[in-house]
């Protein structure tokens, strides 16, 4: 039987197309998984469309199965279910936002192997989003497509469009606070909640790391704090770094802070428990900071920027070397550290001003006398 197939009516009276393709027989009852064949004319019409797919190398019998399991939306349903078992909640939230708000409404019914560079280009240009958000959407789709290729479902990964021109992603300036601004805002935090904010200011750790820090992770004898885990938005969402624990110095100021805290807090295993519950702070820690900013009449800066970015920026402004900042911040890549280097300008200016200056009138006269 030739590979271009034939039409026939089965025992139930339904019209069908029988194709021999790559040595296997395929009986197709629906075109694209949706369109049935009410008569022979319709079956012949669809057979010719399939012949064209075979000729152009686009034929895949999976796309004609009922329910189109290989549509983008069909594959996404199974893919996101697998991801939920291995990814953090924040990552899953980002994937769901990208697919359910932007990708599926645009190309959800597209047969996954038919997603081309042009499809992706149209998707990018059709989104009413800022370039950074567009990139996040496309990166989410890229993960799905690569997973499909690794699973053998796709023979190739289409080329994703570059983010150039009006879609260029520009790095936003790093938001940070000066030492004075930090203390001014912290003065408006309720005193019982202030220790965790002071700790973040003194060490530059992430908010989730401060919330998840345990008393046993503070090694006074060796002057080290071990950052072993971080906490997500929920207290049950504990994340362990893939690279293992991170060590940071235990400053004298932190020891003073710990010694000044009420002894009742040391009943808890947590270093900075919420005094109201004895448990780690939940996402309400962000509300405490937001309220303090408003009370101080300051523009709201998210805790991550208010403490971690500010810690690194203040170090850079003081002229601390990039490699030292990298070690203190725990950056895996020095390029991450360099986003703070523009804060070194005042320190660099001071060096140049100290070494390079115009001579005074007296100095010029002295030089002439010596020459004479």
C-alpha positions in Angstrom: 0.0 0.0 0.0 1.5 3.4 -0.9 2.3 5.8 1.9 -0.2 8.5 0.5 -3.1 6.5 2.1 -6.7 5.9 1.3 -10.2 6.8 2.6 -12.7 4.1 3.8 -15.8 3.6 5.9 -15.3 1.3 9.0 -17.8 -1.2 10.4 -19.5 1.5 12.4 -20.1 3.5 9.3 -17.6 6.2 10.2 -15.4 7.6 7.5 -11.7 7.2 8.2 -8.3 7.8 6.6 -5.7 5.1 6.6 -2.1 6.2 6.2 1.1 4.1 6.1 3.8 6.4 7.4 7.3 5.5 8.4 6.4 1.8 8.3 3.4 2.1 10.6 -0.3 2.2 9.9 -2.3 5.1 11.2 -6.1 5.3 11.2 -7.3 8.9 11.4 -10.9 9.8 12.3 -10.5 13.5 13.1 -8.5 16.2 11.4 -6.4 18.1 14.0 -8.2 16.1 16.6 -11.5 18.0 16.1 -12.9 17.8 12.6 -14.8 14.6 11.8 -15.5 13.3 8.3 -19.3 13.2 7.6 -18.9 11.8 4.0 -16.4 10.6 1.5 -15.9 14.0 0.0 -14.8 15.4 3.3 -12.5 12.4 3.9 -10.9 12.9 0.5 -10.4 16.6 1.2 -8.7 15.9 4.5 -6.6 13.1 3.0 -5.2 15.6 0.5 -4.3 18.0 3.3 -2.5 15.2 5.1 -0.7 14.2 1.9 0.6 17.8 1.7 1.8 17.6 5.3 3.7 14.4 4.5 5.2 16.0 1.4 6.3 19.1 3.3 7.7 17.0 6.3 5.0 18.4 8.7 3.0 15.3 9.3 2.7 13.9 12.8 -0.1 11.5 13.6 -0.3 12.7 17.2 -1.8 16.1 16.1 -4.8 14.3 14.7 -5.7 12.4 17.9 -8.9 13.3 19.7 -8.3 16.1 22.2 -4.9 17.1 20.5 -2.8 16.0 23.5 0.2 17.8 21.8 -1.4 21.2 21.6 0.5 23.8 23.7 -2.4 23.9 26.2 -2.7 20.1 26.3 1.0 19.6 27.0 1.1 22.5 29.5 -1.5 20.8 31.7 0.7 17.7 32.2 3.9 19.8 32.3 2.9 22.1 35.0 1.6 19.2 37.1 5.1 17.7 37.0 6.8 21.0 37.7 4.7 21.5 40.9 6.4 18.4 42.3 9.9 19.8 41.9 9.8 23.6 41.7 9.4 26.3 44.3 6.0 28.0 44.8 7.3 31.3 43.4 8.6 29.6 40.3 5.2 27.8 39.8 3.4 31.1 40.3 5.6 32.7 37.6 5.0 29.9 35.2 1.2 30.0 35.7 1.1 33.8 35.2 3.1 33.5 31.9 1.1 30.7 30.5 -2.4 31.3 31.7 -2.3 35.1 31.2 -0.3 35.4 28.0 0.8 32.2 26.2 -2.3 30.0 26.2 -4.7 32.7 25.1 -2.4 33.4 22.2 -1.2 30.0 21.1 -2.8 27.5 23.4 -4.5 25.5 20.6 -1.4 25.4 18.4 0.1 22.0 17.8 3.3 22.1 19.8 5.6 20.8 17.0 4.1 23.6 14.8 5.4 26.3 17.1 7.9 28.1 14.9 10.2 31.2 15.2 7.5 33.2 13.5 4.9 32.0 16.1 7.3 33.2 18.9 7.9 36.5 17.1 4.2 37.1 16.9 3.7 36.2 20.5 6.4 38.6 21.6 5.1 41.5 19.5 1.5 40.8 20.5 2.0 41.1 24.3 1.2 44.5 25.8 3.9 44.2 28.4 7.2 45.8 29.3 10.3 44.2 27.7 11.4 42.6 30.9 7.9 41.0 31.4 7.9 39.8 27.7 11.3 38.2 28.3 9.9 36.4 31.4 7.0 35.0 29.4 9.2 33.8 26.6 11.7 32.3 29.1 8.8 30.3 30.7 7.8 29.0 27.2 11.4 28.2 26.5 11.6 25.9 29.5 8.5 24.0 28.4 9.7 23.6 24.8 13.1 22.4 26.0 11.5 19.9 28.3 9.4 18.6 25.5 12.5 18.2 23.3 14.3 16.4 26.1 11.3 14.0 26.4 11.6 13.2 22.7 8.3 14.9 21.8 9.9 17.7 19.7 12.7 17.0 17.2 14.0 20.5 17.4 13.6 23.7 19.5 12.6 26.7 17.6 14.8 29.8 17.7 13.4 32.3 20.2 13.3 36.0 19.1 16.0 38.3 20.4 14.9 41.1 22.8 16.3 44.0 20.7 15.1 47.4 19.6 12.0 48.5 21.5 12.0 45.1 23.2 15.5 45.6 24.7 15.5 44.8 28.3 17.3 47.6 30.2 18.7 47.0 33.7 16.8 49.2 36.1 18.9 51.2 38.6 19.5 49.3 41.8 17.2 50.7 44.5 18.9 51.1 47.8 19.0 53.2 51.0 21.7 55.1 52.7 22.8 54.1 56.2 21.0 57.2 57.6 17.8 56.5 55.7 17.8 52.9 56.9 18.0 53.9 60.6 15.5 56.7 60.1 12.9 54.2 58.8 13.7 51.5 61.4 13.0 54.1 64.1 9.4 53.8 63.0 9.2 50.0 63.2 7.6 48.7 66.4 10.5 48.0 68.9 9.4 44.4 69.4 9.7 43.8 65.6 12.8 45.8 65.1 15.6 43.1 65.7 15.0 41.2 62.5 15.3 44.4 60.4 18.4 45.4 62.2 19.9 42.0 61.6 19.2 42.3 57.8 20.8 45.7 57.8 23.9 44.5 59.5 24.4 41.3 57.4 22.8 41.9 54.1 21.0 38.6 54.2 17.7 38.0 52.3 14.4 38.5 54.1 13.6 34.8 53.7 17.0 33.8 55.1 16.6 36.0 58.2 13.1 34.5 58.8 14.4 31.0 58.5 17.6 31.5 60.6 17.8 29.2 63.7 19.7 29.9 66.9 22.0 26.9 66.2 23.1 28.5 63.0 24.8 31.4 64.9 28.3 30.2 65.9 29.6 32.7 68.4 32.8 30.7 69.2 34.0 30.9 65.6 32.3 34.2 64.7 30.3 32.7 61.8 26.6 32.7 60.8 25.5 29.7 58.7 22.8 30.5 56.1 21.3 27.0 55.6 17.8 27.7 54.4 15.4 30.4 53.3 11.7 30.8 53.8 9.1 31.5 51.1 6.0 33.5 51.5 4.5 30.7 53.6 6.2 29.5 56.8 6.0 25.9 55.5 7.8 26.8 52.3 11.4 26.1 53.4 14.0 26.2 50.7 17.5 24.8 50.9 20.3 26.3 48.7 21.4 24.0 46.0 25.0 25.0 46.7 24.8 24.1 50.3 25.1 26.4 53.4 26.7 29.8 53.1 29.0 31.2 55.8 29.0 34.9 56.6 30.9 36.8 59.4 29.2 37.3 62.7 29.7 41.1 63.3 30.1 42.4 66.9 27.0 44.5 66.3 24.9 41.4 65.7 26.2 39.9 69.0 25.2 43.1 70.8 21.8 42.9 69.1 21.2 39.3 70.2 22.2 40.1 73.8 19.8 43.0 73.9 16.8 40.9 72.9 14.3 39.7 75.6 15.3 36.4 77.0 11.8 35.1 76.4 12.7 34.9 72.7 15.4 32.3 73.3 12.7 29.8 74.2 12.2 29.5 70.4 14.5 27.6 68.1 14.3 30.5 65.7 16.8 33.3 65.9 14.3 36.1 65.2 10.8 34.7 66.0 7.7 36.9 65.8 7.2 37.9 69.5 3.4 37.6 69.0 3.6 33.9 68.0 7.0 32.6 68.8 7.1 31.3 65.2 9.0 32.7 62.2 7.6 35.8 60.7 5.2 35.2 57.8 4.7 37.7 54.9 3.5 40.2 57.5 7.1 41.2 57.9 6.7 43.1 54.6 3.7 44.9 56.0 5.6 46.0 59.1 8.3 47.5 56.8 5.8 49.2 54.5 4.0 50.7 57.4 7.3 52.1 58.8 8.2 53.6 55.5 4.8 55.4 55.4 5.2 56.6 59.0 8.7 58.0 58.2 7.3 59.8 55.2 9.8 57.8 53.0 9.2 56.2 49.6 8.5 52.5 50.0 11.6 50.3 49.1 11.0 46.6 49.3 13.0 44.9 52.1 15.2 43.0 49.6 16.4 46.3 48.2 16.2 48.2 51.6 18.7 45.7 53.2 20.4 43.4 50.8 20.9 45.9 47.9 21.7 48.6 50.4 24.3 46.4 52.2 26.2 45.8 48.9 25.8 49.4 47.7 27.1 50.9 50.9 30.1 48.5 50.7 30.8 49.6 47.2 30.4 53.3 48.0 33.0 52.8 50.8 35.5 51.5 48.2 35.4 47.8 49.2 36.8 45.5 46.5 34.3 43.6 44.3 35.7 40.2 45.3 35.1 41.0 49.0 31.6 42.2 48.3 31.0 39.0 46.3 32.2 36.8 49.2 30.0 38.7 51.7 26.9 38.5 49.5 27.4 34.9 48.5 27.2 35.7 44.7 28.1 32.7 42.6 29.0 35.0 39.6 31.1 38.1 39.9 28.8 39.7 37.3 26.0 39.8 39.8 28.3 41.8 42.1 29.1 44.4 39.4 25.6 45.8 39.4 26.7 47.7 42.5 30.0 49.0 41.1 28.5 52.4 40.0 28.2 53.2 43.7 32.0 53.2 43.9 32.1 56.6 42.1 32.4 58.7 45.3 35.2 56.5 46.7 37.0 56.5 43.3 36.6 60.3 43.1 38.2 60.7 46.5 41.2 58.6 45.4 41.7 60.6 42.3 41.2 63.9 44.2 43.9 62.8 46.7 46.4 61.9 44.0 45.6 64.2 41.2 45.3 68.0 41.9 46.4 71.3 40.5 49.4 72.8 42.4 48.7 75.9 44.4 50.3 79.3 43.5 52.9 78.9 46.3 53.8 75.4 45.0 54.3 76.8 41.5 56.5 79.6 42.8 58.6 77.1 44.9 59.1 75.0 41.8 60.4 78.0 39.8 62.8 79.0 42.5 64.2 75.5 42.7 64.6 75.5 38.9 66.3 78.9 39.0 
